[in-house]
Amino acid sequence: MPVEALMDDDLDELAWLNLDDVSRTLDVSEIEHLYQTLELEEARIEVEISDCVEHRNSVDTRLAQLSALHKSVEATSLLVKPMQRVIDATAGNAGAISGHVRELDQERVKLEHALNTVKETVELKSRLSELLTAMETRDVDRASLLVHEYKATSSDTLDSPFIAFASDSSPPRDIIAAATKELVERVTFMFNTAVESSNTREIGRCFRLFPQLGETQRGLDLYSEFLCAAITDKTRLAQVHTTYALRITRLFEAIASVVDNNFALVEQYYGRGYVLRIIQRLQMEGARRACLVLDFFEEERQVKRRLAQIQQVDVAKPRPLVKAKAEKDDGISDGDFKDIASILAEVVLIGRQVAAFNRFLESRAQPEALLLLGDPETQARVFLSTESLNKLVPLSSALPNTMHVDAQTGLVAHTQLTSRVEWLTNVYVELETFCVQRSMAKAMALDDTNELSGWDSAVISDVEARAQGPMVQTSSCVGDVFFVAKTALEHAVAVQQPRAVEAIAQCVLEAFGEFVRVMGQQAVEKWADVASVQRRILVALNNLDLANVYLQKMVDEVRIRLNTEWARLPETDKTKGQNAIDSLSAISSKLLQAQQHSIDQLSTSLLKPCMRSILQHSYRDIKYVLSDEEFNDVQSDNLFQQRFNLRIRKLGHQLRPRLLPSTYTLVVDAMCACLVYDWERAIRQSKFNMLGGMMFEKDVRFVQLCLEQEAGGVLRAKFAKLVQMARVVAEPAETSVAGVDKDVRALLANRVDVQPN
């Protein structure tokens, strides 16, 4: 192994060798190992010594170069020492110069500040001189502009030692304060004079000067008073109208026009958000005037007396609704009812306009209010204070001290109009409830079921339908009742009050309960002739079926209308309204129950006798114990199928014109139930053989096909039991008994070709 390799491999091992440890070693193997290690170390050292000897000349050369370089460095050091002394002296001088430069910079800044102060002072003197001149010449525009520019002057200028030189007499602050006070008085006087003379151009000029004088609140308040007076002029023409809803409409339209026309003007000269003060002032003015209109409306329309009449009727109404109204024993004449209906129409229109007006103001104010949420100081300057709001309320209005400006909407909450809207809603609910009950009762009392054309003849299964004029399938009360209900619900939606929708929805529910009861009574009332009984039952069926269709359509249309008109209302209000409208769907189950009850009555009085007669007529001389020859004859000429088809077509030709398509389907379904019941009883008493069972199976399928064509649908479930019975009696004798339950085993006993087990 080369010495270099040994040296590299054992370098780490030699590092821990200690002479004391070596001297204490007694083991021969360890001594040999140490000896080998020492030999390797000796070889390594010899190699290094050999390398040094071989490169001795180059090492000597490098040492000589290093010695020469040391001498050169010493010489250079001697040359640098004078230069270092010069540099040190220069650095000291530079530090002193830097200190002087900093002092000069500070002096320059002071000098520039002094020059600016002198310049501003000279400008202030010039502006003060111009201000005094403008005040003497009554140049209000120029003086207001100079006062506005004075606000940009720094306080250092006003406190400078040159201020006495600039003002010559009084301090500038006093001069500006006196000028501002005088200008405010002048502009206010000019504004009032322009209002008296209806000089709109001068009014606009003065309105623009107030923010320059720092009197934004005064300017906005004066301009608001002017706009309120303008609204009075615009609405004066509406006072000639006797319809109070029109007066309310003209009032709110005038306020909306004023807000839109002045929105940009206020924003331009006063800034964003300041228009809220004018909107709040106009809101209070609109509330005051609307309350006056409602007071006159209540007095002139005698609302209290009408409500008292209605309450007396409700208290004194012991009998069912329809009979009480039909007999007109409620003490309210037709003339009084027309007056109540006209009051109701006005109340709805007024409620609609109030809600629309509130939504309009909210749409204009809320974006501006959101801008001021992060600026409480500006918000305090813009919003009307509680004290200011209370001053705008007439002393005759005993309102609780709850008025305040809502920071989220920017409008006044709990105005005097709020309590009147609650009163208006209560009046609406009472009037609408009474009108719905009275109108529905009248519609049901004036039902024209007995006068419908085309119902002179009764339905008879063995008679062809005679040619008649066009038959009216439904009576008048269905359309009238749903017109009343839909109109009332649309009124409630228009008022935009959740509790109004809930109350009217409940009223409609109760009224429809009475409607369902009346329709059910038509099916059980006793009449002298059969035709009248059939007419009332069939018309009631049509009415109930059509009512179910109208109900779903009415609920959908009213829900869409509510979602459209209540788009800007809170979600809680919309949810309440939607739930109230959806609750009307519960009427559907009552209609279906009444419809089923009417079908049961029809089955008892008409369908069961007819189907029994058809079945008996069709089975004359028919048997199901057939020989081969008889089976072939029946196949070629099946009298049962011919008779049944003829009679069922006659019955269908008489019933179809009298019923709506969907109602006719239900009646055919009931016909199937009656037929199947009697047919099963008849079959259990009949005798069969296999050929007769096969013919019975064909008859069952033929009858099912005929009735399915009449109904326009599948009736497989109705004929399931008969089909099963037909298959059993049509099976071969050797397989008929296997797996047959007790119910069918009784039928197998009628098989003449099957031995009893």
C-alpha positions in Angstrom: 0.0 0.0 0.0 1.4 3.5 -0.9 2.6 5.7 2.0 0.1 8.5 0.9 -2.8 6.1 1.2 -1.7 4.8 4.6 -1.1 8.4 5.7 -4.7 9.4 4.7 -6.3 6.3 6.2 -4.6 6.4 9.6 -4.6 10.2 10.1 -7.6 10.1 12.3 -6.2 7.2 14.4 -2.9 9.1 15.1 -4.9 12.1 16.4 -5.8 10.3 19.7 -2.4 8.8 20.5 -1.0 9.8 23.9 2.5 8.9 25.2 1.2 8.0 28.6 -1.3 5.6 27.2 1.4 4.0 24.9 3.7 3.5 27.9 1.0 1.7 29.9 0.1 -0.6 27.0 0.8 -4.3 27.9 -1.2 -6.3 25.4 1.1 -7.6 22.6 -1.5 -7.1 19.8 -2.1 -3.5 20.9 1.7 -2.9 21.1 2.1 -4.2 17.6 -0.8 -2.1 16.3 0.8 1.0 17.9 4.1 0.2 16.5 2.6 -0.1 13.0 0.9 3.2 13.5 4.1 4.9 14.5 5.9 3.5 11.5 3.2 4.9 9.3 3.5 8.3 10.9 7.3 8.2 10.5 6.8 7.4 6.8 4.5 10.3 6.4 6.8 12.8 7.9 9.7 11.5 5.8 7.5 12.1 2.7 6.8 15.7 3.8 10.5 16.3 4.4 11.3 15.0 1.0 8.8 17.3 -0.6 10.3 20.3 1.2 13.8 19.4 0.1 12.7 19.0 -3.5 11.0 22.5 -3.5 13.6 24.3 -1.5 14.7 26.7 -4.4 11.1 27.9 -5.0 10.6 28.5 -1.3 13.8 30.5 -1.0 12.7 32.6 -4.0 9.3 33.4 -2.4 10.9 34.3 0.8 13.2 36.7 -1.0 10.2 38.3 -2.8 8.4 38.7 0.5 11.5 40.4 2.0 11.7 42.8 -0.9 7.9 43.6 -0.6 8.3 44.4 3.1 10.9 47.0 2.2 8.7 48.5 -0.5 5.8 48.8 2.0 8.0 50.6 4.5 9.1 53.1 1.9 5.4 53.7 0.8 4.4 54.2 4.4 7.0 56.9 4.8 5.6 58.7 1.7 1.9 58.3 2.9 2.4 59.9 6.3 2.6 63.5 5.1 -0.5 63.0 3.0 -2.4 61.4 5.9 -1.7 64.5 8.0 -3.1 66.7 5.2 -6.2 64.6 4.9 -6.9 64.7 8.6 -6.6 68.5 8.6 -8.9 68.7 5.6 -11.5 66.5 7.3 -11.5 68.8 10.3 -12.1 71.8 8.0 -14.9 70.0 6.2 -16.7 69.3 9.4 -16.6 72.9 10.4 -17.9 74.0 6.9 -20.8 71.4 7.2 -21.9 73.0 10.5 -21.9 76.4 8.9 -23.9 75.1 5.9 -26.5 73.7 8.2 -26.8 77.0 9.9 -27.2 78.7 6.6 -30.0 76.3 5.6 -31.9 77.0 8.8 -31.5 80.7 8.2 -32.7 80.2 4.6 -35.8 78.3 5.8 -36.6 81.0 8.3 -36.1 83.7 5.7 -38.5 81.9 3.2 -41.1 81.5 6.0 -40.8 85.2 6.8 -41.1 86.1 3.1 -44.2 83.9 2.8 -45.6 85.5 5.9 -45.0 88.9 4.5 -46.5 87.9 1.2 -49.6 86.4 2.8 -49.8 89.5 5.0 -49.7 91.7 2.0 -52.3 89.6 0.3 -54.4 89.6 3.4 -54.2 93.4 3.5 -55.3 93.5 -0.1 -58.2 91.1 0.5 -59.3 93.1 3.6 -59.2 96.3 1.5 -61.2 94.6 -1.2 -63.6 93.2 1.4 -64.2 96.6 2.9 -64.7 98.1 -0.6 -67.1 95.3 -1.5 -69.1 95.8 1.7 -69.3 99.6 1.0 -70.5 99.0 -2.6 -72.8 96.1 -1.5 -71.1 93.7 -3.8 -72.3 90.6 -1.9 -70.9 88.0 -4.3 -67.4 89.4 -4.2 -67.5 89.9 -0.4 -68.7 86.4 0.1 -65.9 85.0 -2.0 -63.3 87.0 -0.1 -64.7 85.7 3.2 -64.4 82.2 1.8 -60.8 82.8 0.8 -60.0 84.2 4.2 -60.8 80.8 5.7 -57.8 79.4 3.8 -55.4 81.9 5.5 -53.0 80.2 8.0 -53.0 81.1 11.7 -49.3 82.0 11.5 -50.1 84.9 9.2 -52.8 86.2 11.5 -50.4 86.0 14.5 -47.4 87.5 12.7 -45.8 90.9 13.8 -46.8 92.4 10.5 -50.5 92.0 11.2 -50.8 95.5 12.6 -49.3 96.9 9.4 -51.7 95.0 7.3 -54.9 95.9 9.1 -54.1 99.5 10.0 -56.8 99.5 12.6 -58.8 96.5 13.8 -57.5 92.9 13.9 -58.4 90.9 10.7 -60.3 88.4 12.7 -62.7 91.1 14.0 -63.0 92.6 10.5 -63.8 89.3 8.9 -66.2 88.3 11.7 -68.1 91.6 11.4 -68.2 91.3 7.7 -69.4 87.7 7.8 -72.2 88.6 10.2 -73.3 91.5 8.1 -73.1 89.4 4.9 -75.2 86.6 6.5 -77.9 89.1 7.4 -77.8 90.7 4.0 -78.0 87.4 2.1 -80.8 86.2 4.4 -82.7 89.4 3.8 -82.1 89.1 0.0 -83.3 85.5 0.1 -86.5 86.4 2.0 -87.1 89.3 -0.4 -86.6 87.0 -3.4 -89.0 84.5 -2.0 -91.7 87.1 -1.4 -91.2 88.3 -5.0 -90.9 84.8 -6.4 -87.6 85.7 -8.0 -86.2 82.2 -8.4 -82.9 83.4 -10.0 -82.1 85.5 -6.9 -83.2 82.7 -4.7 -80.7 80.4 -6.3 -78.0 83.1 -6.1 -78.5 83.6 -2.4 -78.6 79.8 -1.8 -75.1 79.5 -3.4 -73.7 82.2 -1.1 -74.5 80.6 2.2 -71.8 77.8 2.0 -69.2 80.5 1.2 -70.1 82.2 4.4 -70.0 79.0 6.4 -73.7 79.0 7.0 -74.7 75.7 5.3 -77.4 74.8 7.9 -79.0 78.3 7.5 -78.9 78.0 3.7 -80.4 74.5 3.7 -83.1 75.4 6.2 -84.1 78.6 4.4 -84.2 76.8 1.1 -86.2 73.9 2.6 -88.8 76.4 3.8 -88.9 77.9 0.3 -89.4 74.5 -1.2 -92.2 73.7 1.3 -94.0 76.9 0.2 -93.5 75.9 -3.4 -95.2 72.6 -2.7 -98.1 74.5 -1.2 -98.5 76.3 -4.5 -98.2 73.2 -6.6 -100.8 71.3 -4.5 -103.3 74.1 -4.3 -104.9 73.1 -7.5 -105.4 69.6 -6.2 -107.6 70.9 -3.3 -110.5 71.3 -5.7 -110.7 67.6 -6.2 -113.1 65.8 -3.9 -111.1 62.5 -4.1 -108.6 62.6 -1.2 -106.5 59.9 -2.8 -105.9 62.3 -5.7 -104.9 65.1 -3.2 -102.4 62.7 -1.6 -101.1 61.7 -5.0 -100.6 65.4 -6.1 -98.8 66.2 -2.8 -96.3 63.3 -3.1 -95.7 63.9 -6.7 -94.9 67.6 -6.0 -92.4 66.6 -3.3 -90.8 63.9 -5.5 -90.4 66.5 -8.3 -88.9 69.0 -5.9 -86.4 66.5 -4.6 -85.3 65.4 -8.1 -85.0 68.9 -9.5 -82.9 70.2 -6.6 -80.7 67.1 -5.9 -77.9 68.1 -8.3 -78.0 71.8 -7.2 -77.5 71.0 -3.5 -74.7 68.5 -4.3 -72.9 70.9 -6.5 -72.7 73.9 -4.0 -72.9 72.1 -0.7 -71.4 68.7 -1.3 -72.5 65.0 -1.1 -74.9 64.1 1.6 -76.1 67.6 2.4 -79.3 67.1 0.4 -80.4 64.8 3.3 -81.4 67.8 5.4 -83.7 69.0 2.6 -85.2 65.5 2.1 -85.8 65.2 5.8 -87.5 68.6 5.9 -89.7 67.7 2.9 -90.5 64.4 4.5 -91.8 66.2 7.6 -93.8 68.6 5.4 -95.3 65.8 3.4 -96.2 64.0 6.6 -97.9 67.1 8.0 -99.9 67.8 4.9 -100.8 64.1 4.4 -102.1 64.0 8.0 -104.3 67.1 7.3 -105.7 65.4 4.2 -106.4 62.2 6.2 -108.1 64.3 8.9 -110.4 65.9 6.3 -110.9 62.5 4.7 -111.9 60.9 8.0 -114.3 63.7 8.8 -115.9 64.2 5.4 -116.3 60.5 4.6 -117.7 59.8 8.1 -115.2 56.9 8.5 -116.0 56.5 12.2 -119.7 56.2 11.6 -119.2 53.6 8.9 -116.9 51.6 11.1 -119.5 51.7 13.9 -122.1 50.4 11.5 -119.8 47.5 10.5 -119.0 46.6 14.1 -122.7 46.6 14.9 -123.3 44.2 12.0 -120.5 41.9 13.2 -121.9 41.8 16.7 -125.5 41.3 15.7 -124.8 38.5 13.2 -126.0 35.3 14.7 -127.0 33.4 11.6 -124.8 31.9 8.8 -123.2 34.4 6.5 -125.0 33.7 3.3 -128.5 33.7 4.7 -127.9 36.8 6.8 -126.6 38.7 3.9 -129.2 37.3 1.5 -132.0 38.4 3.6 -130.5 41.9 4.0 -131.1 42.0 7.8 -127.7 43.5 8.6 -129.1 47.1 8.7 -126.8 48.3 5.9 -128.5 49.4 2.7 -127.1 49.1 -0.8 -126.4 52.8 -0.8 -124.4 52.5 2.5 -122.5 49.6 1.0 -121.6 51.6 -2.1 -120.3 54.4 0.2 -118.3 51.9 2.2 -116.9 50.4 -1.0 -115.9 53.9 -2.3 -114.2 54.7 1.1 -112.3 51.4 0.8 -111.1 52.2 -2.7 -109.8 55.6 -1.5 -108.1 54.0 1.5 -106.3 51.5 -0.8 -105.2 54.2 -3.1 -104.0 56.4 -0.2 -102.1 53.5 1.3 -100.5 52.6 -2.0 -99.3 56.3 -2.5 -98.0 56.5 1.1 -96.0 53.3 0.6 -94.7 54.5 -2.8 -93.7 57.9 -1.4 -91.7 56.2 1.5 -89.9 53.9 -1.0 -89.1 56.9 -3.2 -87.6 59.0 -0.3 -85.6 55.9 0.8 -84.2 55.4 -2.6 -82.9 59.0 -2.7 -81.8 59.3 0.9 -80.2 55.9 1.7 -77.1 56.2 -0.7 -76.4 59.7 0.8 -76.8 58.5 4.3 -74.3 55.6 3.8 -71.7 58.2 2.7 -72.0 60.0 6.0 -71.7 56.9 8.3 -68.0 57.3 8.6 -68.1 61.1 9.2 -70.0 61.8 12.5 -69.2 65.5 12.4 -70.7 66.1 9.0 -73.6 63.8 9.9 -74.4 65.9 13.0 -74.4 69.1 10.9 -76.6 67.6 8.2 -79.2 65.6 10.1 -82.1 67.4 11.7 -81.9 67.3 15.5 -84.6 66.0 17.7 -85.4 69.5 18.9 -85.8 70.7 15.3 -88.0 67.7 14.5 -90.3 68.5 17.4 -90.7 72.1 16.3 -91.9 70.9 12.9 -94.8 68.9 14.5 -98.0 70.8 15.2 -98.9 71.2 18.8 -102.2 69.5 18.2 -100.4 66.3 17.4 -99.9 64.4 20.6 -97.0 62.2 19.5 -94.6 60.3 21.8 -91.1 61.7 21.7 -89.7 58.9 19.5 -88.9 60.9 16.3 -85.3 60.6 15.2 -83.3 60.3 12.0 -82.3 56.8 11.1 -78.6 56.8 10.2 -79.0 53.9 7.8 -81.8 55.3 5.7 -81.3 59.1 6.3 -85.0 59.5 6.9 -87.0 60.5 9.9 -88.4 57.6 11.8 -91.8 57.6 13.6 -93.2 60.7 12.0 -96.8 61.8 12.6 -97.7 60.1 9.4 -96.6 56.8 10.9 -99.4 56.7 13.4 -101.9 57.7 10.7 -100.7 54.9 8.5 -101.4 52.5 11.3 -104.9 54.0 11.6 -105.3 53.7 7.9 -104.3 50.1 7.9 -106.8 49.3 10.7 -109.5 51.0 8.7 -108.6 49.2 5.6 -108.7 45.8 7.3 -112.1 46.4 8.8 -113.6 47.8 5.6 -112.0 45.1 3.3 -113.1 42.3 5.7 -116.7 43.5 5.6 -116.7 44.0 1.9 -115.3 40.6 1.2 -117.9 38.9 3.5 -120.7 41.0 2.1 -119.7 40.6 -1.6 -119.0 36.8 -1.3 -122.3 36.3 0.5 -124.1 38.3 -2.2 -122.4 36.3 -4.9 -123.4 33.0 -3.4 -126.9 34.2 -2.6 -127.4 35.4 -6.2 -126.0 32.2 -7.7 -127.8 31.4 -11.0 -127.7 27.6 -10.8 -131.5 27.3 -11.0 -131.5 29.6 -14.1 -128.8 27.9 -16.1 -129.9 27.0 -19.7 -129.8 23.5 -21.1 -130.7 21.6 -17.9 -134.4 21.0 -18.4 -134.1 17.2 -18.9 -132.7 14.7 -16.5 -129.9 12.2 -17.3 -131.4 8.7 -18.1 -129.2 5.8 -19.1 -131.6 4.3 -21.7 -132.5 7.5 -23.5 -130.6 9.2 -26.3 -129.4 12.8 -25.5 -132.0 15.2 -26.9 -130.9 18.1 -28.9 -130.7 21.2 -26.7 -129.1 24.6 -26.7 -125.6 25.2 -25.4 -125.3 24.1 -21.8 -123.7 26.4 -19.1 -121.6 24.1 -17.0 -120.8 26.5 -14.1 -122.8 29.0 -12.1 -122.0 32.7 -11.6 -120.8 32.4 -8.0 -117.4 30.9 -8.8 -116.2 33.7 -11.0 -117.8 36.3 -8.6 -116.3 34.8 -5.5 -112.8 34.6 -6.9 -113.0 38.1 -8.4 -113.8 39.4 -4.9 -111.0 37.4 -3.3 -108.4 38.3 -5.8 -109.4 42.0 -5.7 -109.1 42.0 -1.9 -105.7 40.3 -1.9 -104.4 42.8 -4.5 -105.7 45.6 -2.4 -103.8 44.2 0.6 -100.6 43.8 -1.4 -100.9 47.4 -2.6 -101.2 48.8 0.9 -97.7 47.1 1.6 -98.5 46.3 5.2 -97.7 42.7 6.3 -100.5 42.6 8.9 -103.0 43.8 6.3 -102.1 40.8 4.0 -102.3 38.4 6.9 -105.7 39.7 8.0 -107.2 39.7 4.5 -105.8 36.2 3.7 -107.5 34.9 6.9 -110.7 36.6 5.9 -110.6 35.0 2.4 -109.9 31.6 4.0 -113.0 31.9 6.2 -115.1 33.2 3.2 -114.0 30.2 1.1 -114.9 27.9 3.9 -118.5 29.3 3.6 -118.3 28.8 -0.2 -117.3 25.2 0.2 -120.1 24.7 2.7 -122.7 26.2 0.3 -121.4 24.0 -2.6 -121.7 21.0 -0.4 -125.3 21.9 0.5 -126.3 22.0 -3.1 -125.5 18.3 -3.4 -127.7 17.3 -0.5 -130.7 19.6 -0.8 -134.0 18.0 -1.6 -135.8 19.1 -4.8 -139.1 18.1 -6.3 -137.8 16.8 -9.7 -134.8 14.7 -10.6 -133.5 17.2 -13.2 -133.1 19.9 -10.5 -131.3 17.5 -8.2 -128.9 16.4 -11.0 -128.3 20.0 -12.1 -127.4 21.2 -8.6 -125.1 18.3 -8.0 -123.4 18.4 -11.4 -123.0 22.2 -11.3 -121.6 22.0 -7.8 -119.0 19.5 -9.1 -118.1 21.8 -11.9 -117.9 24.8 -9.6 -115.6 23.0 -7.2 -113.3 21.8 -9.9 -113.1 25.2 -11.5 -112.6 26.8 -8.1 -109.5 24.6 -7.5 -108.1 25.8 -10.9 -108.9 29.4 -10.1 -107.4 29.1 -6.6 -104.0 28.0 -7.8 -103.9 30.7 -10.5 -105.0 33.4 -8.0 -102.3 32.3 -5.5 -99.6 32.4 -8.1 -100.6 35.8 -9.5 -100.9 37.4 -6.1 -97.5 36.0 -5.0 -95.8 37.4 -8.2 -97.5 40.8 -7.6 -96.3 40.8 -4.0 -92.7 40.0 -4.9 -92.7 42.8 -7.5 -94.3 45.5 -5.4 -92.5 44.6 -2.2 -89.1 44.4 -3.7 -87.7 47.2 -1.6 -89.4 46.1 1.7 -87.4 44.3 4.4 -87.1 40.6 4.0 -89.0 39.9 7.2 -92.1 41.8 5.8 -91.8 40.0 2.5 -91.6 36.6 4.2 -94.8 37.4 6.3 -96.7 38.4 3.2 -95.6 35.3 1.2 -96.5 33.0 4.1 -100.0 34.6 4.3 -100.5 34.2 0.5 -99.3 30.6 0.6 -101.7 29.8 3.4 -104.5 30.1 0.9 -103.5 26.9 -0.7 -105.1 25.1 2.3 -108.4 25.8 0.6 -107.6 23.2 -2.0 -107.9 20.3 0.4 -111.4 21.6 1.4 -112.4 21.9 -2.2 -111.3 18.3 -2.9 -113.2 17.0 0.1 -116.3 18.8 -1.0 -115.9 17.5 -4.5 -115.5 14.0 -3.3 -118.6 14.4 -1.2 -120.6 15.6 -4.2 -119.4 12.7 -6.3 -120.6 10.3 -3.5 -124.0 12.0 -3.6 -124.0 11.8 -7.4 -123.1 8.1 -7.2 -126.0 7.5 -4.9 -128.6 9.4 -6.8 -127.5 8.8 -10.4 -124.5 6.7 -11.2 -125.3 3.5 -9.2 -128.8 3.2 -10.6 -127.6 4.0 -14.1 -124.7 1.6 -14.0 -126.9 -1.1 -12.5 -129.5 -0.6 -15.1 -126.9 -0.8 -17.9 -125.4 -3.9 -16.5 -128.8 -5.6 -16.1 -129.9 -4.6 -19.6 -126.6 -5.8 -21.1 -126.8 -9.2 -19.4 -130.3 -10.1 -20.6 -130.2 -13.7 -21.9 -126.5 -13.9 -21.4 -124.8 -16.9 -19.9 -121.2 -18.1 -19.4 -121.8 -21.8 -19.6 -121.1 -22.2 -23.4 -120.6 -25.0 -25.8 -118.2 -24.8 -28.6 -120.9 -23.8 -31.1 -122.3 -21.2 -28.7 -118.9 -19.8 -28.0 -118.3 -19.3 -31.7 -121.7 -17.6 -32.1 -121.0 -15.2 -29.2 -117.6 -14.3 -30.7 -119.2 -13.3 -34.0 -122.2 -11.5 -32.4 -121.5 -10.5 -28.7 -124.8 -9.0 -27.5 -123.4 -8.0 -24.1 -120.7 -5.8 -25.6 -123.1 -4.3 -28.1 -125.7 -3.5 -25.5 -123.2 -2.1 -23.0 -121.4 0.0 -25.6 -124.8 1.5 -26.7 -126.0 2.3 -23.2 -122.7 3.7 -21.9 -122.4 5.9 -25.0 -125.9 7.2 -24.4 -125.0 8.0 -20.8 -121.8 9.6 -21.8 -123.5 11.8 -24.4 -125.8 13.1 -21.7 -123.1 13.7 -19.0 -120.3 15.0 -21.1 -122.0 18.3 -22.1 -123.0 18.9 -18.5 -119.5 18.5 -17.0 -116.1 20.1 -17.4 -113.5 17.8 -19.0 -111.6 17.2 -15.7 -114.9 16.8 -13.8 -116.2 14.3 -16.4 -113.0 12.2 -15.8 -113.8 12.0 -12.1 -117.4 11.1 -12.8 -116.3 8.3 -15.1 -114.0 7.0 -12.4 -117.0 7.0 -10.0 -119.0 5.2 -12.7 -116.3 2.5 -12.8 -116.4 2.0 -9.1 -120.2 1.6 -9.2 -120.1 -0.8 -12.1 -117.3 -2.9 -10.7 -119.0 -3.3 -7.4 -122.3 -4.6 -8.9 -120.5 -6.7 -11.5 -118.4 -8.5 -8.9 -121.6 -9.3 -7.0 -123.3 -10.6 -10.2 -120.4 -12.7 -11.2 -120.2 -14.4 -7.9 -123.7 -15.6 -8.5 -123.1 -16.8 -12.1 -122.2 -20.2 -13.4 -119.1 -20.7 -15.7 -117.3 -23.2 -17.7 -113.9 -22.6 -19.3 -115.3 -21.2 -22.5 -117.7 -19.0 -20.7 -114.8 -17.7 -18.5 -112.8 -16.9 -21.6 -115.8 -14.9 -22.9 -116.2 -13.2 -19.5 -112.5 -12.2 -19.7 -113.1 -10.6 -23.1 -116.2 -8.8 -21.8 -114.2 -7.3 -18.9 -111.5 -6.0 -21.2 -114.0 -4.6 -23.6 -115.8 -2.7 -20.8 -112.5 -1.4 -19.5 -111.6 -0.2 -22.9 -115.0 1.6 -23.4 -114.7 3.4 -20.1 -111.1 4.3 -20.6 -112.1 5.9 -23.9 -114.8 7.9 -22.1 -112.4 9.0 -19.3 -109.5 9.7 -21.5 -107.2 7.8 -19.1 -106.1 4.5 -17.7 -108.5 2.6 -15.4 -106.5 -0.5 -14.9 -106.6 -0.3 -11.1 -110.4 -0.2 -11.0 -110.7 -3.4 -13.0 -107.8 -5.3 -11.4 -110.1 -7.5 -9.3 -112.4 -8.3 -12.2 -109.5 -9.1 -14.4 -108.1 -11.5 -11.8 -111.5 -13.1 -11.5 -111.8 -13.5 -15.3 -108.4 -15.1 -15.5 -109.3 -17.6 -12.8 -112.6 -18.7 -14.4 -110.9 -18.8 -17.8 -108.1 -21.2 -16.8 -108.2 -24.9 -17.7 -109.9 -27.2 -15.2 -106.8 -29.1 -14.2 -104.9 -25.9 -13.2 -107.7 -23.9 -11.8 -107.4 -25.1 -8.2 -103.7 -24.8 -7.6 -102.7 -21.8 -5.5 -106.2 -20.2 -5.2 -107.1 -18.3 -2.1 -110.4 -18.5 -0.2 -111.8 -15.4 -1.9 -111.4 -16.9 -5.4 -112.1 -20.5 -4.3 -115.7 -19.4 -3.7 -115.8 -18.2 -7.4 -114.3 -21.6 -8.5 -117.3 -23.3 -7.0 -119.3 -21.7 -9.8 -117.3 -23.6 -12.4 -119.4 -26.4 -13.7 -116.4 -28.2 -15.2 -114.4 -28.2 -11.9 -114.9 -30.8 -9.3 -115.3 -29.3 -5.8 -112.4 -30.2 -3.4 
